[in-house]
Amino acid sequence: MHTGEEEIDLDELRQESQDAPESTAPLYFPRAIPLPPRILELLNLVQPISLCITIIPIFTELARVLNYLSLIENCLTEDKTLQKSTLIFKLVYEKTLSLLNYINEQALPVVDLNEHVRDVLDGMSFAIGHELHRVFRDEVPTLNTYQYSQISRAELIRAYGLLHNCFQQSTLTLARAFDPTLDGAQLFEDHKTKVEQSLVLYGELFSLLQKVNGAERASGVLPKHALVNHLEHFRDETMHFLIYRDWVEFEAFVDEIKKSYDDDGDLAPVLHRFGSYLEALIYHVSMRDVLRNQPALSQHLKPLN
């Protein structure tokens, strides 16, 4: 979501983090965040006005966190800015706790909240809380400490991806509570990029599956050598388009295949398992919202059989 990049330096981040209230305090608004035009149009139609007033802070804070996450994305491109990204992650954590408190303590009890919107907010609160715990307690617990040097770029990218997806989906889900016809392209400027990345990923996975099937059938060493090289290329160039939770399992397959190849072991069992895994990945990529909701793209998706 493009909201106009905020100019934030390290001193400001530290001060804002210190000034932010505990998670039990009311929602904190350090500065106004412009909302996308489509959200503004939607809010103009929300009735009664008390419901609109209740919902505006939620959209505003979702936009704020997405803005911070886009700053994190920029920081992840260079080693010298990795530490800055950890400070922004801490700010994301604090803002999200305040947002969850607002939803649970101030928004959900509103009398004028209809049951559908109440259910959407309740589900959002659970999903956001789950991903927050997953990132800051399970995936990268050192983000909540001062052991920044122990956090790898891969861990930061994974944390960014989980949070970015969660907050975009939460924004879209809340918007659809008032206008079910909305899609991601109307709200997020990076939606087109996601479509392109998903198509590239689908094509590369399909090509990789063909090489796996070819290596399984072949008796010579060249197809297996070509497969190992293709796996390395995929890991370096395309793997980051996968959902982040798939990275570990994919890399484990790559390491197992390379080890069996280097040790002149029997590749057949691992290639068979990897082929089945790739088929599942291809199916899940084809079912991504950015592809499934656009029938015109179906011509780019090849059948597995």
C-alpha positions in Angstrom: 0.0 0.0 0.0 1.5 3.3 -1.0 1.0 6.0 1.5 3.9 8.3 0.8 7.2 7.2 2.4 7.8 8.6 5.8 11.2 10.1 6.5 12.3 8.3 9.7 15.8 8.4 11.2 17.2 6.2 14.0 16.8 8.8 16.7 13.2 9.4 15.8 12.5 5.6 15.8 14.1 5.3 19.3 12.1 8.2 20.6 8.8 7.1 19.2 9.4 3.6 20.5 10.0 5.1 24.0 7.0 7.4 23.8 4.6 4.6 22.6 2.3 3.5 25.4 1.9 0.0 26.8 -0.3 -2.4 24.9 -3.2 -1.7 27.4 -3.3 2.0 26.5 -5.6 3.6 23.9 -4.5 3.6 20.3 -1.6 6.0 19.7 -1.5 8.4 16.7 1.9 10.1 16.3 1.1 11.5 12.9 -1.6 11.3 10.2 -1.4 8.6 7.6 -3.1 9.2 4.2 -5.4 6.4 3.2 -5.7 5.0 -0.4 -8.4 6.7 -2.4 -10.5 3.5 -2.6 -10.6 3.2 1.2 -11.6 6.8 1.5 -14.4 6.2 -1.0 -15.5 3.2 1.0 -15.5 5.1 4.3 -17.8 7.8 2.9 -20.4 5.1 2.5 -20.2 3.5 5.9 -23.2 4.1 8.1 -24.0 4.9 10.8 -21.3 7.5 11.4 -20.4 6.0 14.8 -19.4 2.8 12.9 -17.3 4.9 10.5 -15.5 6.7 13.4 -14.8 3.3 14.9 -13.3 1.8 11.7 -11.2 4.8 10.5 -8.5 4.3 13.2 -8.1 0.6 12.2 -7.6 1.4 8.5 -5.2 4.2 9.5 -3.0 1.9 11.7 -3.0 -0.9 9.2 -1.8 1.7 6.6 0.9 2.9 9.1 2.2 -0.6 9.7 2.3 -1.3 6.0 4.2 1.9 5.5 6.8 0.9 8.1 7.1 -2.5 6.5 7.9 -0.9 3.1 10.7 1.0 4.9 11.9 -2.4 6.2 11.9 -3.8 2.7 14.1 -0.9 1.6 16.5 -1.5 4.6 16.9 -5.2 3.7 18.6 -4.4 0.4 21.9 -3.3 2.0 24.0 -4.6 4.9 24.5 -1.2 6.4 20.8 -0.7 6.9 19.9 -4.1 8.4 20.2 -2.7 11.9 17.8 0.1 11.1 15.3 -2.5 10.0 15.4 -4.2 13.4 14.5 -0.9 15.0 11.5 -0.5 12.7 10.5 -4.1 13.4 10.3 -3.2 17.1 8.1 -0.2 16.2 5.9 -2.5 14.1 5.5 -4.8 17.1 4.5 -1.9 19.5 2.0 -0.3 17.0 0.5 -3.7 16.4 -0.1 -4.3 20.1 -1.8 -1.0 20.3 -3.9 -1.8 17.3 -5.0 -5.1 18.8 -5.8 -3.4 22.0 -8.0 -0.9 20.2 -9.8 -3.6 18.2 -10.5 -5.7 21.3 -11.2 -3.0 23.9 -12.7 -0.2 21.9 -14.0 -1.4 18.5 -15.6 -4.8 19.3 -17.8 -3.5 22.1 -19.3 -0.7 20.0 -23.1 -1.1 20.0 -23.6 0.0 16.4 -21.2 -2.7 15.1 -23.2 -5.2 13.0 -22.5 -8.9 13.5 -20.7 -9.3 10.2 -18.2 -6.5 10.9 -17.8 -7.8 14.4 -16.9 -11.2 13.2 -14.4 -9.8 10.7 -12.7 -7.7 13.4 -12.6 -10.7 15.7 -11.0 -12.8 13.0 -8.6 -10.1 12.1 -7.5 -9.7 15.8 -6.9 -13.4 16.0 -4.9 -13.6 12.7 -2.8 -10.5 13.5 -2.1 -11.7 17.0 -1.1 -15.2 15.7 1.3 -13.8 13.1 2.8 -11.3 15.6 3.5 -14.2 18.1 4.8 -16.3 15.2 7.3 -13.7 14.0 8.5 -12.2 17.3 8.4 -15.3 19.5 8.8 -18.3 17.2 10.5 -17.3 13.9 12.9 -14.5 15.0 12.7 -14.2 18.8 15.9 -12.1 18.8 13.9 -9.2 17.2 12.6 -8.6 20.7 16.1 -8.3 22.2 19.2 -6.3 21.4 21.1 -9.2 19.8 20.7 -7.7 16.4 24.1 -9.1 15.2 22.6 -12.6 15.5 19.8 -12.0 13.0 20.5 -13.0 9.5 19.1 -11.3 6.4 17.1 -14.4 5.6 15.4 -14.3 9.0 14.5 -10.6 8.5 13.2 -11.2 5.0 11.0 -14.1 6.3 9.7 -11.9 9.2 9.0 -9.1 6.7 7.1 -11.4 4.4 4.9 -12.9 7.0 3.9 -9.5 8.5 3.5 -7.8 5.1 1.2 -10.6 3.9 -0.8 -10.5 7.1 -1.4 -6.7 7.1 -2.3 -6.6 3.4 -4.8 -9.5 3.9 -6.2 -7.8 7.0 -6.7 -4.6 5.2 -8.4 -6.3 2.3 -10.6 -8.4 4.5 -11.8 -5.4 6.5 -12.5 -3.5 3.3 -14.5 -6.4 1.8 -16.7 -6.3 4.9 -18.1 -3.1 3.4 -17.5 -3.8 -0.3 -17.2 -7.5 -1.2 -16.2 -6.6 -4.8 -12.9 -5.1 -3.8 -9.6 -6.9 -4.8 -6.0 -6.3 -4.0 -5.3 -4.4 -7.2 -7.6 -1.6 -6.1 -5.8 -1.2 -2.8 -2.2 -2.1 -3.2 0.2 -0.7 -5.8 2.4 -3.8 -5.5 -0.5 -6.1 -6.6 0.7 -6.1 -10.3 4.2 -7.0 -9.1 2.7 -9.9 -7.1 0.9 -11.2 -10.2 4.1 -11.0 -12.3 6.1 -12.7 -9.5 3.5 -15.5 -9.1 3.6 -16.2 -12.9 7.4 -16.4 -12.9 7.3 -18.7 -9.9 4.7 -20.9 -11.5 6.7 -21.2 -14.7 10.0 -21.9 -12.8 8.4 -24.5 -10.6 6.9 -26.2 -13.7 10.2 -26.2 -15.4 11.9 -27.6 -12.3 9.3 -30.4 -12.1 10.0 -31.3 -15.7 13.7 -31.6 -14.9 13.0 -33.7 -11.9 10.9 -36.1 -14.0 13.6 -36.2 -16.6 16.3 -37.0 -14.1 14.1 -39.8 -12.6 13.7 -41.4 -16.0 17.3 -40.9 -17.2 20.1 -43.4 -16.6 22.9 -41.0 -17.4 24.6 -38.4 -15.2 24.0 -35.3 -17.3 20.2 -34.8 -16.5 21.0 -35.1 -12.8 23.8 -32.6 -13.2 21.5 -30.2 -15.0 18.9 -30.6 -12.3 21.4 -29.8 -9.5 22.5 -26.7 -11.4 18.8 -25.7 -12.0 18.1 -26.1 -8.2 21.0 -23.8 -7.4 19.7 -21.2 -9.9 16.2 -21.4 -8.6 17.3 -21.0 -5.0 19.3 -17.9 -5.9 16.9 -16.3 -8.3 13.3 -17.4 -7.7 12.9 -19.1 -4.3 12.1 -15.8 -2.5 8.8 -15.7 -4.5 7.7 -18.7 -2.5 5.7 -18.2 0.7 8.3 -17.8 3.4 7.2 -20.9 5.4 8.1 -23.0 2.3 11.7 -21.9 2.3 13.0 -24.3 4.9 11.4 -27.4 3.4 12.5 -26.4 -0.1 16.1 -25.8 1.0 16.1 -29.2 2.9 15.2 -30.9 -0.4 17.9 -29.1 -2.3 20.5 -30.0 0.3 19.4 -33.7 0.3 19.5 -33.9 -3.5 22.9 -32.3 -3.7 24.3 -34.5 -1.0 23.0 -37.7 -2.7 24.4 -36.5 -6.0 27.8 -35.6 -4.6 28.0 -38.9 -2.7 26.9 -40.9 -5.8 23.9 -42.1 -3.8 20.5 -43.3 -5.1 18.6 -40.2 -6.1 15.4 -42.0 -7.0 13.7 -41.9 -3.6 14.4 -38.2 -2.9 13.5 -37.2 -6.5 10.2 -39.0 -6.2 9.3 -37.2 -2.9 10.6 -33.8 -4.3 8.4 -34.3 -7.4 5.3 -34.8 -5.3 6.3 -31.7 -3.2 6.7 -29.6 -6.4 3.3 -30.6 -7.7 1.7 -29.5 -4.4 3.7 -26.2 -4.6 2.5 -25.6 -8.2 -1.1 -26.2 -7.2 -0.9 -23.7 -4.3 0.7 -21.1 -6.4 -2.0 -21.5 -9.1 -4.6 -21.0 -6.3 -3.1 -17.7 -5.1 -5.7 -14.9 -5.1 -3.7 -12.8 -7.5 -4.0 -15.5 -10.1 -7.2 -17.3 -9.2 -9.3 -14.1 -9.3 -8.1 -13.2 -12.8 -9.5 -15.7 -15.4 -7.5 -14.0 -18.2 -4.3 -15.3 -16.6 -5.4 -19.0 -16.8 -3.8 -19.3 -20.3 -0.4 -18.9 -18.6 -1.1 -21.9 -16.2 -0.2 -25.3 -17.6 -1.9 -28.5 -16.5 0.3 -30.8 -14.4 -0.9 -33.9 -16.3 
